[in-house]
């Protein structure tokens, strides 16, 4: 049975701290009446003096009502923390913001211990907006002090995010220069109050839209001095950042950077990215999502040799070339999805395990030589018709693919579909090719295939599957489909869904009595399901 908590209506009235006079206590209750007199008295009792209580109450003054509802409960049904299991209660506290957690810590001794342990284990922190503090220029100093108090409460932080604070910091300052200076002061407060020196990731999301290029360079220099072990840096939505500014920033702190995120930096082109890569020798993760200045991107073996993940989603790429022929390459994941202008993809990698070109609706030339690739996502590539077997002496080779997604490849021909399947048929475990409108025949030969989805293939006439392990076959609304054949017998089949395939006459190699879920609604009444393959 979970232990009962001493809620406010059952707890004795708190006595004020001996170091705080009744006059000061009354003044605090009057100044912070929006928090509630009981909360103010609890903070005062837990503080060393009036000044300490004042700082804590200022930090709490702009918080929401989440912790208050935890403490006081709903007026109708009430909330009793002792009535829920400890693990559920811990999960609830895990979703509290820093200020709401501070409110909850004032409720009772057990909540205070719980919050203290949660803070000690926390590794990531989103700095709060501080709307109540950042009301004018004079409030910036108070905000910096509040940030210092928050950081002291989280001794083992490794990541700090400015998304919320950055949005309000600029509004409180007169211009961008003052806002950048204030941001530098916040960084200094963070470093000064992080006694363990554990912070190695800083995310400037929320600040990039108003930061000038030279301010980014100054912040990078400050980060180098304050956080010598900085491994991850995000300059998301730095719309004014150009190639020279990025290169200068990387010279300041690039020696320790392992993860660089440039999401939404619309003025960066291929030259700027390549210069930054050359300056950061240990780069392992590069995120270029939304960099609309990118037209072409070519990565050779000498470029970022330790790179493990590359993400360039929703860019203006027209051509992407990757050459990592060495077996010593570390690259594992490449994601260039939703690049609507991308027409040509050429990838040669001995180490890559996942490749996504999903949503590249202009893609016409596709050539991949990746013997270790296990996941290939080509869905929503509406212009792809064929796959190129040979391009610049690179032979199409993907023998290890386990998951292949071709959904909504509307122009993919029967030959192109067959070529892709032949290249990865021996290892394929999951095939999803729904909405391939130009495919007339599908022959999937893979001994390890577990799931095959061909729904919405309006021209598909015959589907053949050679796998004794197939457990799920889905071919809904295939209007031209007449026959489904499991060549080796699908004796482990658990799901058979061919609803609304009105022309279907025969399913061979499946035992209907052994299938758990069968849906043949909308099919011909003379449909024959036979165990003979």
C-alpha positions in Angstrom: 0.0 0.0 0.0 1.4 3.5 -0.9 2.1 5.7 2.1 -0.4 8.5 2.9 0.8 12.1 2.5 0.2 14.8 5.0 -1.8 17.2 2.9 -2.3 20.8 3.8 -5.6 20.4 5.5 -4.2 17.7 7.8 -0.8 19.3 8.4 -0.1 21.7 11.3 0.3 25.4 10.4 3.9 26.2 9.5 5.9 28.5 11.7 8.0 31.2 10.1 11.7 30.8 10.0 13.5 32.3 13.0 15.7 34.4 10.7 12.6 36.1 9.1 10.6 38.6 11.1 6.9 38.7 11.1 7.1 42.1 9.4 9.1 40.7 6.6 6.8 37.7 6.3 3.7 39.9 6.0 5.5 41.9 3.3 6.3 38.8 1.4 2.8 37.5 1.6 1.5 40.9 0.4 4.0 41.1 -2.5 3.5 37.5 -3.7 -0.2 37.1 -3.0 -0.8 35.5 -6.4 1.1 32.4 -5.1 -1.1 32.0 -2.1 -0.2 32.8 1.5 0.4 29.2 2.4 3.0 28.7 -0.4 4.8 32.0 0.6 5.0 30.9 4.2 6.3 27.5 3.2 9.0 29.1 1.1 9.9 31.5 4.0 10.1 28.6 6.5 12.5 26.7 4.2 14.7 29.8 3.5 17.8 31.0 5.4 16.6 34.6 5.4 14.4 37.2 3.8 16.8 37.7 0.9 16.9 34.0 0.1 13.1 33.8 0.4 12.7 36.8 -1.9 14.9 35.2 -4.6 12.9 31.9 -4.5 9.6 33.7 -4.6 10.6 35.7 -7.6 11.6 32.5 -9.4 8.2 31.0 -8.6 6.1 34.1 -9.3 5.5 33.3 -13.0 4.8 29.6 -12.8 1.6 27.9 -13.8 -1.0 26.2 -11.7 0.2 22.6 -12.1 1.8 22.2 -8.7 -0.9 24.1 -7.0 -3.4 21.6 -8.3 -1.2 18.9 -7.0 -1.1 20.5 -3.6 -4.6 21.7 -3.1 -6.5 19.3 -5.3 -9.6 19.8 -7.5 -12.5 21.4 -5.6 -14.9 18.7 -6.7 -13.2 15.4 -6.6 -9.9 16.3 -4.9 -6.4 14.8 -5.6 -4.8 12.7 -2.9 -1.2 11.8 -3.7 -1.3 8.9 -1.3 -4.0 7.2 -3.3 -1.7 6.5 -6.3 1.2 4.1 -6.7 4.7 5.5 -6.2 5.8 4.8 -9.8 2.8 6.7 -11.2 3.5 9.6 -8.9 7.2 9.7 -10.0 6.0 9.8 -13.6 3.8 12.8 -12.9 6.7 14.6 -11.3 8.9 13.8 -14.3 6.7 16.0 -16.5 6.8 19.1 -14.2 8.7 22.1 -15.3 11.5 23.5 -13.1 9.2 26.1 -11.6 6.2 23.7 -11.1 8.6 21.3 -9.4 9.7 24.1 -7.1 6.0 24.7 -6.2 5.5 21.0 -5.5 8.6 20.9 -3.3 6.8 23.4 -1.0 3.9 21.1 -0.4 5.3 18.7 2.1 8.6 17.0 3.2 8.0 13.9 1.1 7.4 16.0 -2.1 10.5 18.0 -1.3 12.6 14.9 -1.0 11.1 13.5 -4.2 11.8 16.8 -6.2 15.3 16.9 -4.8 16.0 13.4 -6.1 14.4 14.2 -9.5 16.6 17.3 -9.8 19.7 15.3 -9.0 18.9 12.8 -11.7 17.9 15.3 -14.3 20.2 15.6 -17.3 18.3 18.0 -19.6 16.7 21.4 -18.7 14.5 23.7 -20.7 15.0 27.2 -19.1 11.6 28.7 -18.3 10.2 31.8 -20.0 10.3 34.0 -16.9 7.6 36.3 -18.2 7.0 37.7 -14.7 10.7 38.7 -14.3 11.6 39.7 -17.8 9.1 42.6 -17.9 11.7 45.3 -18.7 15.5 45.9 -19.0 15.9 45.9 -15.3 14.3 42.5 -15.1 17.2 40.9 -17.1 19.5 41.0 -14.1 16.9 39.4 -12.0 16.4 36.7 -14.7 20.1 35.9 -14.8 20.1 35.5 -11.0 17.0 33.2 -11.3 18.8 31.1 -13.9 21.7 30.7 -11.5 19.4 29.6 -8.7 17.7 27.0 -11.1 21.1 25.6 -12.2 22.2 25.2 -8.6 19.2 23.0 -8.0 20.1 20.7 -10.9 23.7 19.6 -10.1 24.2 17.0 -12.8 22.8 18.7 -15.8 24.4 17.9 -19.2 22.1 19.8 -21.6 20.5 23.3 -21.5 17.9 24.5 -23.9 17.1 28.2 -24.5 13.9 27.7 -26.6 11.5 29.3 -24.1 13.8 31.8 -22.4 15.2 33.0 -25.8 11.7 34.0 -27.0 11.2 36.4 -24.1 14.8 37.6 -23.6 14.7 39.7 -26.8 11.4 41.3 -25.9 12.8 42.6 -22.6 15.8 44.2 -24.3 15.9 47.4 -26.4 17.8 45.9 -29.3 19.6 42.7 -30.5 22.9 43.8 -29.1 21.6 44.1 -25.6 19.8 40.8 -25.9 23.0 39.1 -27.0 24.8 40.6 -24.0 22.1 39.3 -21.7 22.3 35.9 -23.3 26.1 35.9 -22.6 25.3 36.8 -19.0 22.9 33.9 -18.8 25.7 31.6 -20.1 28.1 32.9 -17.4 25.5 32.3 -14.7 25.0 28.7 -15.9 28.7 28.0 -15.8 29.2 29.6 -12.5 26.4 27.6 -10.8 27.1 24.3 -12.4 29.6 23.1 -9.8 30.1 19.7 -11.4 31.0 21.2 -14.8 28.8 18.5 -16.4 27.2 20.7 -19.1 28.3 19.6 -22.6 25.2 20.4 -24.7 23.8 23.8 -25.4 20.7 24.5 -27.6 20.2 28.1 -28.7 16.8 27.4 -30.3 14.7 30.4 -29.7 17.6 32.8 -30.0 18.7 32.2 -33.5 16.1 34.4 -35.1 17.4 37.6 -33.6 21.1 36.8 -33.2 23.5 38.6 -35.6 26.3 36.6 -37.2 29.0 38.4 -35.0 26.9 37.6 -31.9 27.0 33.9 -32.8 30.8 34.1 -33.0 31.0 35.9 -29.6 28.7 33.3 -28.0 30.9 30.5 -29.5 34.0 32.1 -27.9 32.2 32.4 -24.6 31.1 28.8 -24.8 34.7 27.7 -25.4 35.8 29.6 -22.3 33.0 28.6 -20.0 32.3 25.0 -21.2 35.6 23.4 -22.4 34.0 20.0 -22.8 31.1 21.3 -25.0 30.2 18.4 -27.4 26.8 19.4 -28.8 25.9 22.8 -30.2 22.6 23.8 -31.8 22.2 27.1 -33.7 18.7 26.3 -34.9 16.9 29.0 -37.0 20.0 31.3 -37.1 18.6 33.1 -40.1 21.3 35.7 -40.3 24.2 33.2 -40.1 26.3 32.9 -43.2 29.4 30.9 -44.2 32.0 33.3 -42.8 30.2 33.6 -39.4 29.7 29.8 -39.1 33.4 29.2 -39.9 34.5 31.8 -37.4 32.2 30.2 -34.7 33.6 26.8 -35.4 37.2 28.0 -35.1 36.3 29.2 -31.6 34.7 26.0 -30.2 34.9 23.4 -33.0 37.7 21.3 -31.5 35.4 19.7 -29.0 32.2 19.6 -31.0 30.8 16.2 -31.8 27.2 17.2 -32.7 26.3 20.2 -34.7 22.7 21.2 -35.5 22.0 24.0 -38.0 18.3 23.5 -38.4 16.6 26.3 -40.4 19.9 28.2 -41.2 18.5 29.4 -44.5 21.6 31.3 -45.7 24.0 28.4 -45.5 25.1 26.8 -48.8 27.3 23.8 -49.6 30.5 25.9 -49.4 29.6 27.0 -45.9 28.8 23.5 -44.7 32.0 22.0 -46.2 34.1 24.8 -44.5 32.6 24.0 -41.2 33.1 20.3 -41.6 36.8 20.8 -42.3 37.2 22.9 -39.1 35.4 20.3 -36.8 37.6 17.2 -37.0 35.6 15.1 -34.5 32.1 15.7 -35.9 29.8 12.7 -35.5 26.3 14.1 -36.0 25.3 16.8 -38.5 21.8 18.2 -38.8 21.0 20.4 -41.8 17.2 20.2 -41.7 15.6 23.2 -43.4 18.8 24.7 -44.8 17.2 26.1 -48.0 20.4 27.4 -49.4 21.7 23.9 -50.0 21.5 22.9 -53.7 24.1 20.2 -54.0 25.9 18.2 -51.3 28.8 15.9 -52.0 30.7 14.1 -49.2 33.9 12.3 -50.0 35.7 9.9 -47.7 38.0 12.7 -46.5 35.1 14.9 -45.4 34.2 14.4 -41.7 35.8 10.9 -41.4 34.1 10.3 -38.0 30.6 11.3 -39.1 28.0 8.8 -38.0 24.6 10.6 -38.7 23.7 13.0 -41.5 20.3 14.6 -41.6 19.3 17.0 -44.4 15.5 16.9 -44.3 13.4 19.5 -46.2 16.3 21.1 -47.9 16.5 22.5 -51.5 18.9 19.8 -52.6 18.9 18.8 -56.2 21.7 16.3 -56.1 23.2 14.3 -53.3 26.4 12.3 -53.6 28.0 10.3 -50.8 31.2 8.3 -51.3 32.4 6.3 -48.3 34.1 3.3 -49.9 36.4 2.7 -47.0 35.5 0.0 -44.5 36.8 2.3 -41.8 33.9 4.7 -42.3 31.7 5.3 -39.3 28.6 6.6 -41.1 25.4 4.7 -40.0 22.4 6.9 -40.8 21.6 9.2 -43.8 18.3 11.0 -44.0 17.6 13.3 -46.9 13.8 12.9 -46.8 11.3 15.5 -48.1 13.7 17.3 -50.4 11.2 18.1 -53.0 13.7 19.2 -55.6 16.1 16.3 -55.2 16.5 14.5 -58.6 19.6 12.4 -58.2 20.9 10.3 -55.3 24.2 8.4 -55.5 25.4 6.7 -52.3 28.4 4.5 -51.9 29.0 3.4 -48.3 30.5 0.3 -46.7 29.1 1.2 -43.2 25.7 2.8 -43.7 22.8 1.0 -42.1 19.8 3.3 -42.7 19.0 5.4 -45.8 15.8 7.6 -46.2 14.9 9.5 -49.3 11.2 9.4 -48.4 9.1 12.3 -49.8 11.6 13.2 -52.5 8.9 13.5 -55.1 11.2 14.6 -57.9 13.7 11.8 -57.5 14.5 10.1 -60.8 18.0 8.7 -60.5 18.6 6.4 -57.6 21.8 4.4 -57.1 23.0 2.9 -53.9 25.9 0.6 -53.1 25.6 -0.2 -49.4 26.2 -3.8 -48.4 25.3 -3.2 -44.7 22.2 -1.2 -45.3 19.2 -2.8 -43.4 16.5 -0.1 -43.7 15.7 1.6 -47.0 12.9 4.2 -47.1 11.9 5.3 -50.6 8.2 5.9 -50.0 6.4 8.9 -51.6 9.0 9.2 -54.4 6.3 9.8 -57.0 8.7 10.4 -60.0 10.9 7.3 -59.5 10.4 4.9 -62.4 13.5 2.7 -62.5 16.6 2.1 -60.4 20.0 2.6 -62.0 22.2 -0.5 -61.7 25.4 1.2 -62.8 26.3 4.9 -62.4 29.9 6.1 -62.5 31.2 2.6 -62.0 29.1 2.2 -58.8 27.0 -0.9 -59.0 23.6 -1.0 -57.3 24.1 -3.3 -54.3 21.9 -3.6 -51.2 22.0 -7.3 -50.2 21.3 -6.8 -46.5 18.1 -4.7 -46.6 15.5 -6.0 -44.1 12.9 -3.2 -44.2 12.0 -1.8 -47.6 9.3 0.9 -47.9 8.0 1.9 -51.4 4.6 3.4 -50.5 3.2 5.9 -52.9 5.9 5.4 -55.6 3.2 6.0 -58.2 5.5 5.9 -61.2 7.6 2.9 -60.2 7.4 0.4 -63.1 7.1 -3.3 -62.8 10.7 -3.8 -63.9 12.0 -1.2 -61.4 10.0 -2.8 -58.6 11.4 -6.2 -59.6 15.0 -4.9 -59.7 14.7 -3.5 -56.2 13.3 -6.8 -54.8 15.9 -8.9 -56.6 18.7 -6.8 -55.0 17.5 -7.4 -51.4 15.3 -10.4 -51.7 17.5 -12.7 -49.7 17.3 -10.6 -46.5 14.0 -8.9 -46.7 11.8 -9.1 -43.6 9.2 -6.3 -44.2 8.0 -5.0 -47.5 5.5 -2.1 -47.8 4.6 -1.1 -51.3 1.1 0.4 -50.9 0.0 2.8 -53.6 2.4 1.7 -56.3 0.0 2.4 -59.1 2.2 1.2 -62.1 3.2 -2.2 -60.7 1.4 -5.1 -62.5 3.3 -8.0 -61.0 4.9 -8.6 -57.6 7.2 -11.5 -56.9 8.8 -11.4 -53.5 11.3 -14.2 -52.8 12.7 -13.9 -49.3 12.9 -16.8 -46.8 12.7 -14.4 -43.9 9.8 -12.3 -45.0 7.3 -11.7 -42.2 5.1 -8.9 -43.6 4.0 -7.9 -47.1 1.7 -4.9 -47.8 0.6 -4.2 -51.3 -2.7 -2.2 -50.7 -3.9 0.3 -53.3 -1.8 -1.1 -56.2 -4.6 -0.6 -58.7 -2.8 -2.4 -61.6 -1.4 -5.3 -59.7 -2.7 -8.6 -61.2 -0.6 -11.3 -59.6 1.2 -11.4 -56.2 3.6 -14.2 -55.4 5.4 -14.6 -52.0 8.1 -17.2 -51.4 8.4 -17.3 -47.6 7.3 -20.0 -45.1 7.6 -17.4 -42.3 5.1 -14.8 -43.7 2.7 -13.8 -41.0 0.9 -10.8 -42.5 -0.3 -10.3 -46.1 -2.3 -7.1 -46.8 -3.6 -6.2 -50.3 -6.6 -4.1 -49.8 -8.4 -2.3 -52.7 -6.3 -4.0 -55.5 -9.0 -3.8 -58.1 -7.1 -5.8 -60.8 -5.7 -8.5 -58.5 -6.8 -12.0 -59.5 -4.4 -14.3 -57.8 -2.2 -14.5 -54.6 0.2 -17.4 -54.4 2.4 -18.4 -51.5 4.9 -20.6 -53.3 6.4 -22.2 -50.2 3.1 -22.3 -48.3 2.3 -19.7 -45.7 1.6 -22.0 -42.8 2.5 -19.3 -40.1 0.1 -16.7 -41.7 -1.8 -14.8 -38.9 -3.3 -11.9 -40.9 -4.8 -12.0 -44.4 -6.5 -8.8 -45.5 -7.6 -8.6 -49.1 -10.8 -6.6 -48.6 -12.3 -4.8 -51.6 -10.1 -6.7 -54.1 -13.1 -7.5 -56.2 -11.3 -9.4 -59.0 -9.6 -11.8 -56.7 -10.4 -15.4 -57.5 -7.7 -17.5 -55.8 -5.4 -17.6 -52.8 -3.0 -20.6 -53.0 -0.7 -21.9 -50.2 -2.7 -20.6 -47.2 -4.7 -22.6 -44.7 -7.7 -20.5 -43.8 -8.5 -22.5 -40.7 -5.1 -21.5 -39.2 -5.3 -17.8 -39.9 -6.4 -15.7 -37.0 -7.6 -12.6 -38.8 -9.2 -13.0 -42.3 -10.9 -10.1 -44.1 -12.2 -10.9 -47.6 -15.1 -8.4 -47.5 -15.8 -6.9 -50.9 -14.1 -9.9 -52.7 -15.8 -12.3 -55.1 -18.1 -14.8 -53.6 -16.3 -17.6 -55.5 -12.9 -16.8 -53.9 -11.0 -20.0 -53.3 -8.5 -20.2 -50.5 -6.5 -23.4 -50.9 -3.6 -24.9 -49.0 -2.0 -26.1 -52.1 0.7 -23.7 -53.4 
